[in-house]
Amino acid sequence: MTTEGAAQAGVTWPPGDGQRRRDPAFLLVLTHGSGGGPDSADLLAVRDAALRLGAAVALVTQPYRVKGRRAPGPPERQDAAWIEIIDALRAAAGAGLPLVQGGRSNGARVACRTAPATGARAVLALAFPLHPPGHPEKSRAGELSLAGTDILVINGRRDPFGIPDQASRTRVVVLDGETHALSRKPGTVGATAGAWLAGLPGLVHH
């Protein structure tokens, strides 16, 4: 429960030996775009890649979507609810676990904006909407710089929302043939995210 109402989170733990649950290497929390749910093909592919690295993965439906709304409302209220969700998930998974948070489209924006407040080790930004379609002057690049940590952006070459530029701690991967949906080759999205997560210092136990 958050100040914006109930959220939903489905947590998958890394496979263990026999009946014993394996201690996760890190916690990955992913969420949806403004009108969607957390079961899109790209998010599920990233979940599966992270599970292979030993992560506990939470797929979050934010409160406004639980209420049936398509628009997230004011960013400040959406961000405040997200921070509450992260606090609850970290308490359940183990407070000392490294946190990676992310999402697609609007969810990627939330993950970037709140990374300093949640103490995220890194951010995964799928289909980051750099600007509204047809309005490149309304850039949201500043939200990426707000994160203050390592970011992986995966965007489609044909995304009408634009493609962010590389920056010092922001790696941008552009997939040919993909649109904003990132639905043609979700396996490539998952593999790209998995390789990046595996290379982050101190995150995965090799």
mmCIF file of the C-alpha atoms, coordinates in Angstrom:
data_MODEL
# 
_entry.id   MODEL 
# 
loop_
_atom_site.group_PDB 
_atom_site.id 
_atom_site.type_symbol 
_atom_site.label_atom_id 
_atom_site.label_alt_id 
_atom_site.label_comp_id 
_atom_site.label_asym_id 
_atom_site.label_entity_id 
_atom_site.label_seq_id 
_atom_site.pdbx_PDB_ins_code 
_atom_site.Cartn_x 
_atom_site.Cartn_y 
_atom_site.Cartn_z 
_atom_site.occupancy 
_atom_site.B_iso_or_equiv 
_atom_site.pdbx_formal_charge 
_atom_site.auth_seq_id 
_atom_site.auth_comp_id 
_atom_site.auth_asym_id 
_atom_site.auth_atom_id 
_atom_site.pdbx_PDB_model_num 
ATOM 1   C CA . MET A 1 1   ? 0.000  0.000   0.000   1.00 0.00 ? 1   MET A CA 1 
ATOM 2   C CA . THR A 1 2   ? 1.264  3.474   -0.906  1.00 0.00 ? 2   THR A CA 1 
ATOM 3   C CA . THR A 1 3   ? -0.046 6.994   -0.406  1.00 0.00 ? 3   THR A CA 1 
ATOM 4   C CA . GLU A 1 4   ? -1.437 6.695   -3.961  1.00 0.00 ? 4   GLU A CA 1 
ATOM 5   C CA . GLY A 1 5   ? -3.209 3.396   -3.232  1.00 0.00 ? 5   GLY A CA 1 
ATOM 6   C CA . ALA A 1 6   ? -2.335 -0.258  -3.637  1.00 0.00 ? 6   ALA A CA 1 
ATOM 7   C CA . ALA A 1 7   ? 0.449  -1.407  -5.942  1.00 0.00 ? 7   ALA A CA 1 
ATOM 8   C CA . GLN A 1 8   ? 1.041  -4.981  -7.083  1.00 0.00 ? 8   GLN A CA 1 
ATOM 9   C CA . ALA A 1 9   ? 4.409  -6.701  -7.211  1.00 0.00 ? 9   ALA A CA 1 
ATOM 10  C CA . GLY A 1 10  ? 5.182  -10.205 -8.417  1.00 0.00 ? 10  GLY A CA 1 
ATOM 11  C CA . VAL A 1 11  ? 8.563  -11.334 -7.098  1.00 0.00 ? 11  VAL A CA 1 
ATOM 12  C CA . THR A 1 12  ? 10.526 -14.197 -8.659  1.00 0.00 ? 12  THR A CA 1 
ATOM 13  C CA . TRP A 1 13  ? 13.428 -15.581 -6.675  1.00 0.00 ? 13  TRP A CA 1 
ATOM 14  C CA . PRO A 1 14  ? 16.528 -17.112 -8.258  1.00 0.00 ? 14  PRO A CA 1 
ATOM 15  C CA . PRO A 1 15  ? 16.296 -20.899 -8.550  1.00 0.00 ? 15  PRO A CA 1 
ATOM 16  C CA . GLY A 1 16  ? 17.889 -22.749 -5.650  1.00 0.00 ? 16  GLY A CA 1 
ATOM 17  C CA . ASP A 1 17  ? 18.997 -26.262 -4.837  1.00 0.00 ? 17  ASP A CA 1 
ATOM 18  C CA . GLY A 1 18  ? 16.173 -28.552 -3.805  1.00 0.00 ? 18  GLY A CA 1 
ATOM 19  C CA . GLN A 1 19  ? 13.860 -26.932 -1.271  1.00 0.00 ? 19  GLN A CA 1 
ATOM 20  C CA . ARG A 1 20  ? 16.211 -24.164 -0.216  1.00 0.00 ? 20  ARG A CA 1 
ATOM 21  C CA . ARG A 1 21  ? 15.811 -20.726 -1.760  1.00 0.00 ? 21  ARG A CA 1 
ATOM 22  C CA . ARG A 1 22  ? 19.019 -19.290 -3.095  1.00 0.00 ? 22  ARG A CA 1 
ATOM 23  C CA . ASP A 1 23  ? 20.163 -15.981 -1.623  1.00 0.00 ? 23  ASP A CA 1 
ATOM 24  C CA . PRO A 1 24  ? 19.855 -13.396 -4.397  1.00 0.00 ? 24  PRO A CA 1 
ATOM 25  C CA . ALA A 1 25  ? 22.868 -11.460 -5.634  1.00 0.00 ? 25  ALA A CA 1 
ATOM 26  C CA . PHE A 1 26  ? 20.826 -8.292  -6.155  1.00 0.00 ? 26  PHE A CA 1 
ATOM 27  C CA . LEU A 1 27  ? 17.275 -7.002  -6.394  1.00 0.00 ? 27  LEU A CA 1 
ATOM 28  C CA . LEU A 1 28  ? 15.916 -5.894  -9.771  1.00 0.00 ? 28  LEU A CA 1 
ATOM 29  C CA . VAL A 1 29  ? 12.625 -3.971  -9.776  1.00 0.00 ? 29  VAL A CA 1 
ATOM 30  C CA . LEU A 1 30  ? 10.938 -3.331  -13.138 1.00 0.00 ? 30  LEU A CA 1 
ATOM 31  C CA . THR A 1 31  ? 7.769  -1.498  -14.089 1.00 0.00 ? 31  THR A CA 1 
ATOM 32  C CA . HIS A 1 32  ? 5.605  -0.724  -17.092 1.00 0.00 ? 32  HIS A CA 1 
ATOM 33  C CA . GLY A 1 33  ? 4.915  2.158   -19.445 1.00 0.00 ? 33  GLY A CA 1 
ATOM 34  C CA . SER A 1 34  ? 2.082  4.602   -18.875 1.00 0.00 ? 34  SER A CA 1 
ATOM 35  C CA . GLY A 1 35  ? -0.796 2.542   -20.289 1.00 0.00 ? 35  GLY A CA 1 
ATOM 36  C CA . GLY A 1 36  ? 0.629  -0.960  -20.074 1.00 0.00 ? 36  GLY A CA 1 
ATOM 37  C CA . GLY A 1 37  ? 1.435  -3.687  -17.599 1.00 0.00 ? 37  GLY A CA 1 
ATOM 38  C CA . PRO A 1 38  ? 4.643  -5.356  -16.420 1.00 0.00 ? 38  PRO A CA 1 
ATOM 39  C CA . ASP A 1 39  ? 4.116  -8.429  -18.625 1.00 0.00 ? 39  ASP A CA 1 
ATOM 40  C CA . SER A 1 40  ? 5.430  -6.911  -21.874 1.00 0.00 ? 40  SER A CA 1 
ATOM 41  C CA . ALA A 1 41  ? 7.862  -9.118  -23.789 1.00 0.00 ? 41  ALA A CA 1 
ATOM 42  C CA . ASP A 1 42  ? 10.868 -6.873  -23.235 1.00 0.00 ? 42  ASP A CA 1 
ATOM 43  C CA . LEU A 1 43  ? 10.399 -6.663  -19.457 1.00 0.00 ? 43  LEU A CA 1 
ATOM 44  C CA . LEU A 1 44  ? 9.900  -10.431 -19.189 1.00 0.00 ? 44  LEU A CA 1 
ATOM 45  C CA . ALA A 1 45  ? 13.077 -11.030 -21.210 1.00 0.00 ? 45  ALA A CA 1 
ATOM 46  C CA . VAL A 1 46  ? 15.058 -8.758  -18.881 1.00 0.00 ? 46  VAL A CA 1 
ATOM 47  C CA . ARG A 1 47  ? 13.552 -10.547 -15.865 1.00 0.00 ? 47  ARG A CA 1 
ATOM 48  C CA . ASP A 1 48  ? 14.673 -13.927 -17.200 1.00 0.00 ? 48  ASP A CA 1 
ATOM 49  C CA . ALA A 1 49  ? 18.190 -12.671 -17.942 1.00 0.00 ? 49  ALA A CA 1 
ATOM 50  C CA . ALA A 1 50  ? 18.511 -11.242 -14.428 1.00 0.00 ? 50  ALA A CA 1 
ATOM 51  C CA . LEU A 1 51  ? 17.259 -14.471 -12.838 1.00 0.00 ? 51  LEU A CA 1 
ATOM 52  C CA . ARG A 1 52  ? 20.074 -16.333 -14.596 1.00 0.00 ? 52  ARG A CA 1 
ATOM 53  C CA . LEU A 1 53  ? 22.484 -13.919 -12.888 1.00 0.00 ? 53  LEU A CA 1 
ATOM 54  C CA . GLY A 1 54  ? 21.044 -14.755 -9.463  1.00 0.00 ? 54  GLY A CA 1 
ATOM 55  C CA . ALA A 1 55  ? 18.779 -11.747 -9.005  1.00 0.00 ? 55  ALA A CA 1 
ATOM 56  C CA . ALA A 1 56  ? 15.462 -11.542 -7.242  1.00 0.00 ? 56  ALA A CA 1 
ATOM 57  C CA . VAL A 1 57  ? 13.173 -9.772  -9.711  1.00 0.00 ? 57  VAL A CA 1 
ATOM 58  C CA . ALA A 1 58  ? 10.009 -7.824  -8.919  1.00 0.00 ? 58  ALA A CA 1 
ATOM 59  C CA . LEU A 1 59  ? 7.557  -6.822  -11.657 1.00 0.00 ? 59  LEU A CA 1 
ATOM 60  C CA . VAL A 1 60  ? 5.532  -3.892  -10.345 1.00 0.00 ? 60  VAL A CA 1 
ATOM 61  C CA . THR A 1 61  ? 2.115  -2.617  -11.355 1.00 0.00 ? 61  THR A CA 1 
ATOM 62  C CA . GLN A 1 62  ? 1.937  0.957   -10.112 1.00 0.00 ? 62  GLN A CA 1 
ATOM 63  C CA . PRO A 1 63  ? -1.086 2.226   -8.155  1.00 0.00 ? 63  PRO A CA 1 
ATOM 64  C CA . TYR A 1 64  ? -2.624 4.243   -10.976 1.00 0.00 ? 64  TYR A CA 1 
ATOM 65  C CA . ARG A 1 65  ? -2.736 1.137   -13.188 1.00 0.00 ? 65  ARG A CA 1 
ATOM 66  C CA . VAL A 1 66  ? -4.177 -0.973  -10.356 1.00 0.00 ? 66  VAL A CA 1 
ATOM 67  C CA . LYS A 1 67  ? -6.967 1.632   -10.296 1.00 0.00 ? 67  LYS A CA 1 
ATOM 68  C CA . GLY A 1 68  ? -7.465 1.162   -14.037 1.00 0.00 ? 68  GLY A CA 1 
ATOM 69  C CA . ARG A 1 69  ? -6.065 4.510   -15.132 1.00 0.00 ? 69  ARG A CA 1 
ATOM 70  C CA . ARG A 1 70  ? -3.851 4.910   -18.193 1.00 0.00 ? 70  ARG A CA 1 
ATOM 71  C CA . ALA A 1 71  ? -2.212 8.219   -17.231 1.00 0.00 ? 71  ALA A CA 1 
ATOM 72  C CA . PRO A 1 72  ? 0.218  8.228   -14.294 1.00 0.00 ? 72  PRO A CA 1 
ATOM 73  C CA . GLY A 1 73  ? -0.694 11.686  -12.993 1.00 0.00 ? 73  GLY A CA 1 
ATOM 74  C CA . PRO A 1 74  ? 1.758  14.213  -11.510 1.00 0.00 ? 74  PRO A CA 1 
ATOM 75  C CA . PRO A 1 75  ? 5.380  12.985  -11.561 1.00 0.00 ? 75  PRO A CA 1 
ATOM 76  C CA . GLU A 1 76  ? 5.939  13.999  -7.945  1.00 0.00 ? 76  GLU A CA 1 
ATOM 77  C CA . ARG A 1 77  ? 3.136  11.758  -6.715  1.00 0.00 ? 77  ARG A CA 1 
ATOM 78  C CA . GLN A 1 78  ? 4.141  8.893   -8.985  1.00 0.00 ? 78  GLN A CA 1 
ATOM 79  C CA . ASP A 1 79  ? 7.734  9.135   -7.764  1.00 0.00 ? 79  ASP A CA 1 
ATOM 80  C CA . ALA A 1 80  ? 6.703  9.242   -4.106  1.00 0.00 ? 80  ALA A CA 1 
ATOM 81  C CA . ALA A 1 81  ? 4.636  6.082   -4.514  1.00 0.00 ? 81  ALA A CA 1 
ATOM 82  C CA . TRP A 1 82  ? 7.511  4.383   -6.329  1.00 0.00 ? 82  TRP A CA 1 
ATOM 83  C CA . ILE A 1 83  ? 9.898  5.119   -3.477  1.00 0.00 ? 83  ILE A CA 1 
ATOM 84  C CA . GLU A 1 84  ? 7.401  3.548   -1.060  1.00 0.00 ? 84  GLU A CA 1 
ATOM 85  C CA . ILE A 1 85  ? 7.173  0.465   -3.282  1.00 0.00 ? 85  ILE A CA 1 
ATOM 86  C CA . ILE A 1 86  ? 10.949 0.137   -3.389  1.00 0.00 ? 86  ILE A CA 1 
ATOM 87  C CA . ASP A 1 87  ? 11.209 0.486   0.388   1.00 0.00 ? 87  ASP A CA 1 
ATOM 88  C CA . ALA A 1 88  ? 8.722  -2.360  0.878   1.00 0.00 ? 88  ALA A CA 1 
ATOM 89  C CA . LEU A 1 89  ? 10.446 -4.618  -1.658  1.00 0.00 ? 89  LEU A CA 1 
ATOM 90  C CA . ARG A 1 90  ? 13.875 -3.999  -0.171  1.00 0.00 ? 90  ARG A CA 1 
ATOM 91  C CA . ALA A 1 91  ? 12.570 -4.846  3.289   1.00 0.00 ? 91  ALA A CA 1 
ATOM 92  C CA . ALA A 1 92  ? 11.169 -8.127  1.945   1.00 0.00 ? 92  ALA A CA 1 
ATOM 93  C CA . ALA A 1 93  ? 14.222 -9.097  -0.122  1.00 0.00 ? 93  ALA A CA 1 
ATOM 94  C CA . GLY A 1 94  ? 16.926 -8.014  2.321   1.00 0.00 ? 94  GLY A CA 1 
ATOM 95  C CA . ALA A 1 95  ? 17.927 -4.439  3.007   1.00 0.00 ? 95  ALA A CA 1 
ATOM 96  C CA . GLY A 1 96  ? 21.580 -5.018  2.178   1.00 0.00 ? 96  GLY A CA 1 
ATOM 97  C CA . LEU A 1 97  ? 20.997 -6.212  -1.386  1.00 0.00 ? 97  LEU A CA 1 
ATOM 98  C CA . PRO A 1 98  ? 22.203 -3.990  -4.229  1.00 0.00 ? 98  PRO A CA 1 
ATOM 99  C CA . LEU A 1 99  ? 19.224 -2.470  -6.037  1.00 0.00 ? 99  LEU A CA 1 
ATOM 100 C CA . VAL A 1 100 ? 18.785 -2.074  -9.767  1.00 0.00 ? 100 VAL A CA 1 
ATOM 101 C CA . GLN A 1 101 ? 15.553 -0.431  -10.850 1.00 0.00 ? 101 GLN A CA 1 
ATOM 102 C CA . GLY A 1 102 ? 14.105 0.150   -14.267 1.00 0.00 ? 102 GLY A CA 1 
ATOM 103 C CA . GLY A 1 103 ? 11.181 -0.013  -16.597 1.00 0.00 ? 103 GLY A CA 1 
ATOM 104 C CA . ARG A 1 104 ? 9.973  0.802   -20.052 1.00 0.00 ? 104 ARG A CA 1 
ATOM 105 C CA . SER A 1 105 ? 8.973  4.247   -21.346 1.00 0.00 ? 105 SER A CA 1 
ATOM 106 C CA . ASN A 1 106 ? 7.274  6.161   -18.508 1.00 0.00 ? 106 ASN A CA 1 
ATOM 107 C CA . GLY A 1 107 ? 8.547  3.532   -16.080 1.00 0.00 ? 107 GLY A CA 1 
ATOM 108 C CA . ALA A 1 108 ? 12.100 4.230   -17.231 1.00 0.00 ? 108 ALA A CA 1 
ATOM 109 C CA . ARG A 1 109 ? 11.568 7.907   -16.465 1.00 0.00 ? 109 ARG A CA 1 
ATOM 110 C CA . VAL A 1 110 ? 10.387 7.099   -12.936 1.00 0.00 ? 110 VAL A CA 1 
ATOM 111 C CA . ALA A 1 111 ? 13.390 4.839   -12.364 1.00 0.00 ? 111 ALA A CA 1 
ATOM 112 C CA . CYS A 1 112 ? 15.799 7.576   -13.432 1.00 0.00 ? 112 CYS A CA 1 
ATOM 113 C CA . ARG A 1 113 ? 14.150 10.344  -11.424 1.00 0.00 ? 113 ARG A CA 1 
ATOM 114 C CA . THR A 1 114 ? 14.006 8.337   -8.195  1.00 0.00 ? 114 THR A CA 1 
ATOM 115 C CA . ALA A 1 115 ? 17.390 6.577   -8.339  1.00 0.00 ? 115 ALA A CA 1 
ATOM 116 C CA . PRO A 1 116 ? 19.089 8.990   -5.902  1.00 0.00 ? 116 PRO A CA 1 
ATOM 117 C CA . ALA A 1 117 ? 16.253 8.636   -3.378  1.00 0.00 ? 117 ALA A CA 1 
ATOM 118 C CA . THR A 1 118 ? 16.182 4.826   -3.531  1.00 0.00 ? 118 THR A CA 1 
ATOM 119 C CA . GLY A 1 119 ? 19.953 4.423   -3.605  1.00 0.00 ? 119 GLY A CA 1 
ATOM 120 C CA . ALA A 1 120 ? 19.821 2.378   -6.807  1.00 0.00 ? 120 ALA A CA 1 
ATOM 121 C CA . ARG A 1 121 ? 23.135 0.920   -7.922  1.00 0.00 ? 121 ARG A CA 1 
ATOM 122 C CA . ALA A 1 122 ? 22.046 1.172   -11.573 1.00 0.00 ? 122 ALA A CA 1 
ATOM 123 C CA . VAL A 1 123 ? 19.055 1.895   -13.804 1.00 0.00 ? 123 VAL A CA 1 
ATOM 124 C CA . LEU A 1 124 ? 17.671 -0.018  -16.793 1.00 0.00 ? 124 LEU A CA 1 
ATOM 125 C CA . ALA A 1 125 ? 15.774 2.272   -19.159 1.00 0.00 ? 125 ALA A CA 1 
ATOM 126 C CA . LEU A 1 126 ? 13.900 0.466   -21.931 1.00 0.00 ? 126 LEU A CA 1 
ATOM 127 C CA . ALA A 1 127 ? 12.376 2.621   -24.697 1.00 0.00 ? 127 ALA A CA 1 
ATOM 128 C CA . PHE A 1 128 ? 13.276 5.811   -22.828 1.00 0.00 ? 128 PHE A CA 1 
ATOM 129 C CA . PRO A 1 129 ? 10.945 8.480   -24.299 1.00 0.00 ? 129 PRO A CA 1 
ATOM 130 C CA . LEU A 1 130 ? 13.402 11.281  -24.965 1.00 0.00 ? 130 LEU A CA 1 
ATOM 131 C CA . HIS A 1 131 ? 10.663 13.640  -26.134 1.00 0.00 ? 131 HIS A CA 1 
ATOM 132 C CA . PRO A 1 132 ? 6.989  13.556  -27.147 1.00 0.00 ? 132 PRO A CA 1 
ATOM 133 C CA . PRO A 1 133 ? 6.653  12.419  -30.794 1.00 0.00 ? 133 PRO A CA 1 
ATOM 134 C CA . GLY A 1 134 ? 7.266  15.343  -33.114 1.00 0.00 ? 134 GLY A CA 1 
ATOM 135 C CA . HIS A 1 135 ? 8.530  17.635  -30.345 1.00 0.00 ? 135 HIS A CA 1 
ATOM 136 C CA . PRO A 1 136 ? 12.309 17.172  -29.997 1.00 0.00 ? 136 PRO A CA 1 
ATOM 137 C CA . GLU A 1 137 ? 12.497 20.566  -28.302 1.00 0.00 ? 137 GLU A CA 1 
ATOM 138 C CA . LYS A 1 138 ? 10.752 19.063  -25.257 1.00 0.00 ? 138 LYS A CA 1 
ATOM 139 C CA . SER A 1 139 ? 13.709 16.907  -24.270 1.00 0.00 ? 139 SER A CA 1 
ATOM 140 C CA . ARG A 1 140 ? 13.689 14.741  -21.155 1.00 0.00 ? 140 ARG A CA 1 
ATOM 141 C CA . ALA A 1 141 ? 17.439 14.125  -21.264 1.00 0.00 ? 141 ALA A CA 1 
ATOM 142 C CA . GLY A 1 142 ? 17.731 15.832  -17.893 1.00 0.00 ? 142 GLY A CA 1 
ATOM 143 C CA . GLU A 1 143 ? 15.900 12.933  -16.259 1.00 0.00 ? 143 GLU A CA 1 
ATOM 144 C CA . LEU A 1 144 ? 18.679 10.576  -17.339 1.00 0.00 ? 144 LEU A CA 1 
ATOM 145 C CA . SER A 1 145 ? 21.319 12.801  -15.757 1.00 0.00 ? 145 SER A CA 1 
ATOM 146 C CA . LEU A 1 146 ? 19.262 12.973  -12.558 1.00 0.00 ? 146 LEU A CA 1 
ATOM 147 C CA . ALA A 1 147 ? 19.875 9.280   -11.900 1.00 0.00 ? 147 ALA A CA 1 
ATOM 148 C CA . GLY A 1 148 ? 23.491 9.889   -10.934 1.00 0.00 ? 148 GLY A CA 1 
ATOM 149 C CA . THR A 1 149 ? 24.473 6.269   -11.510 1.00 0.00 ? 149 THR A CA 1 
ATOM 150 C CA . ASP A 1 150 ? 25.116 3.737   -14.287 1.00 0.00 ? 150 ASP A CA 1 
ATOM 151 C CA . ILE A 1 151 ? 22.276 3.575   -16.818 1.00 0.00 ? 151 ILE A CA 1 
ATOM 152 C CA . LEU A 1 152 ? 21.602 1.242   -19.724 1.00 0.00 ? 152 LEU A CA 1 
ATOM 153 C CA . VAL A 1 153 ? 19.216 2.652   -22.323 1.00 0.00 ? 153 VAL A CA 1 
ATOM 154 C CA . ILE A 1 154 ? 17.804 0.266   -24.932 1.00 0.00 ? 154 ILE A CA 1 
ATOM 155 C CA . ASN A 1 155 ? 15.793 1.983   -27.661 1.00 0.00 ? 155 ASN A CA 1 
ATOM 156 C CA . GLY A 1 156 ? 14.500 1.008   -31.076 1.00 0.00 ? 156 GLY A CA 1 
ATOM 157 C CA . ARG A 1 157 ? 15.960 2.693   -34.137 1.00 0.00 ? 157 ARG A CA 1 
ATOM 158 C CA . ARG A 1 158 ? 12.425 3.610   -35.287 1.00 0.00 ? 158 ARG A CA 1 
ATOM 159 C CA . ASP A 1 159 ? 11.223 5.005   -31.963 1.00 0.00 ? 159 ASP A CA 1 
ATOM 160 C CA . PRO A 1 160 ? 9.172  8.181   -32.587 1.00 0.00 ? 160 PRO A CA 1 
ATOM 161 C CA . PHE A 1 161 ? 9.947  9.301   -29.027 1.00 0.00 ? 161 PHE A CA 1 
ATOM 162 C CA . GLY A 1 162 ? 13.604 9.748   -29.973 1.00 0.00 ? 162 GLY A CA 1 
ATOM 163 C CA . ILE A 1 163 ? 16.872 8.191   -28.830 1.00 0.00 ? 163 ILE A CA 1 
ATOM 164 C CA . PRO A 1 164 ? 19.056 9.589   -26.028 1.00 0.00 ? 164 PRO A CA 1 
ATOM 165 C CA . ASP A 1 165 ? 22.744 10.296  -26.526 1.00 0.00 ? 165 ASP A CA 1 
ATOM 166 C CA . GLN A 1 166 ? 25.565 8.418   -24.853 1.00 0.00 ? 166 GLN A CA 1 
ATOM 167 C CA . ALA A 1 167 ? 26.885 10.070  -21.709 1.00 0.00 ? 167 ALA A CA 1 
ATOM 168 C CA . SER A 1 168 ? 29.598 9.394   -19.151 1.00 0.00 ? 168 SER A CA 1 
ATOM 169 C CA . ARG A 1 169 ? 27.599 6.804   -17.177 1.00 0.00 ? 169 ARG A CA 1 
ATOM 170 C CA . THR A 1 170 ? 24.833 6.206   -19.707 1.00 0.00 ? 170 THR A CA 1 
ATOM 171 C CA . ARG A 1 171 ? 25.247 3.439   -22.262 1.00 0.00 ? 171 ARG A CA 1 
ATOM 172 C CA . VAL A 1 172 ? 22.790 3.624   -25.156 1.00 0.00 ? 172 VAL A CA 1 
ATOM 173 C CA . VAL A 1 173 ? 22.054 0.547   -27.287 1.00 0.00 ? 173 VAL A CA 1 
ATOM 174 C CA . VAL A 1 174 ? 19.943 1.093   -30.411 1.00 0.00 ? 174 VAL A CA 1 
ATOM 175 C CA . LEU A 1 175 ? 18.242 -1.946  -31.938 1.00 0.00 ? 175 LEU A CA 1 
ATOM 176 C CA . ASP A 1 176 ? 17.612 -1.911  -35.671 1.00 0.00 ? 176 ASP A CA 1 
ATOM 177 C CA . GLY A 1 177 ? 14.060 -2.682  -36.788 1.00 0.00 ? 177 GLY A CA 1 
ATOM 178 C CA . GLU A 1 178 ? 12.578 -1.967  -33.366 1.00 0.00 ? 178 GLU A CA 1 
ATOM 179 C CA . THR A 1 179 ? 9.972  0.667   -32.529 1.00 0.00 ? 179 THR A CA 1 
ATOM 180 C CA . HIS A 1 180 ? 8.979  2.055   -29.137 1.00 0.00 ? 180 HIS A CA 1 
ATOM 181 C CA . ALA A 1 181 ? 7.390  -1.317  -28.302 1.00 0.00 ? 181 ALA A CA 1 
ATOM 182 C CA . LEU A 1 182 ? 10.703 -3.266  -28.420 1.00 0.00 ? 182 LEU A CA 1 
ATOM 183 C CA . SER A 1 183 ? 8.569  -6.289  -29.319 1.00 0.00 ? 183 SER A CA 1 
ATOM 184 C CA . ARG A 1 184 ? 10.260 -7.768  -32.396 1.00 0.00 ? 184 ARG A CA 1 
ATOM 185 C CA . LYS A 1 185 ? 13.276 -9.371  -30.726 1.00 0.00 ? 185 LYS A CA 1 
ATOM 186 C CA . PRO A 1 186 ? 12.748 -9.315  -26.951 1.00 0.00 ? 186 PRO A CA 1 
ATOM 187 C CA . GLY A 1 187 ? 15.476 -11.928 -26.561 1.00 0.00 ? 187 GLY A CA 1 
ATOM 188 C CA . THR A 1 188 ? 17.999 -9.379  -27.802 1.00 0.00 ? 188 THR A CA 1 
ATOM 189 C CA . VAL A 1 189 ? 16.739 -6.882  -25.230 1.00 0.00 ? 189 VAL A CA 1 
ATOM 190 C CA . GLY A 1 190 ? 17.164 -9.483  -22.481 1.00 0.00 ? 190 GLY A CA 1 
ATOM 191 C CA . ALA A 1 191 ? 20.622 -10.550 -23.639 1.00 0.00 ? 191 ALA A CA 1 
ATOM 192 C CA . THR A 1 192 ? 21.798 -6.940  -23.864 1.00 0.00 ? 192 THR A CA 1 
ATOM 193 C CA . ALA A 1 193 ? 20.540 -6.158  -20.379 1.00 0.00 ? 193 ALA A CA 1 
ATOM 194 C CA . GLY A 1 194 ? 21.975 -9.367  -18.946 1.00 0.00 ? 194 GLY A CA 1 
ATOM 195 C CA . ALA A 1 195 ? 25.443 -8.721  -20.354 1.00 0.00 ? 195 ALA A CA 1 
ATOM 196 C CA . TRP A 1 196 ? 25.417 -5.176  -18.993 1.00 0.00 ? 196 TRP A CA 1 
ATOM 197 C CA . LEU A 1 197 ? 24.267 -6.281  -15.538 1.00 0.00 ? 197 LEU A CA 1 
ATOM 198 C CA . ALA A 1 198 ? 26.931 -8.991  -15.455 1.00 0.00 ? 198 ALA A CA 1 
ATOM 199 C CA . GLY A 1 199 ? 29.598 -6.371  -16.165 1.00 0.00 ? 199 GLY A CA 1 
ATOM 200 C CA . LEU A 1 200 ? 28.628 -3.942  -13.405 1.00 0.00 ? 200 LEU A CA 1 
ATOM 201 C CA . PRO A 1 201 ? 31.313 -4.025  -10.708 1.00 0.00 ? 201 PRO A CA 1 
ATOM 202 C CA . GLY A 1 202 ? 30.230 -5.625  -7.454  1.00 0.00 ? 202 GLY A CA 1 
ATOM 203 C CA . LEU A 1 203 ? 26.765 -6.646  -8.601  1.00 0.00 ? 203 LEU A CA 1 
ATOM 204 C CA . VAL A 1 204 ? 27.040 -10.273 -9.701  1.00 0.00 ? 204 VAL A CA 1 
ATOM 205 C CA . HIS A 1 205 ? 29.052 -12.960 -7.935  1.00 0.00 ? 205 HIS A CA 1 
ATOM 206 C CA . HIS A 1 206 ? 31.179 -14.638 -10.601 1.00 0.00 ? 206 HIS A CA 1 
# 
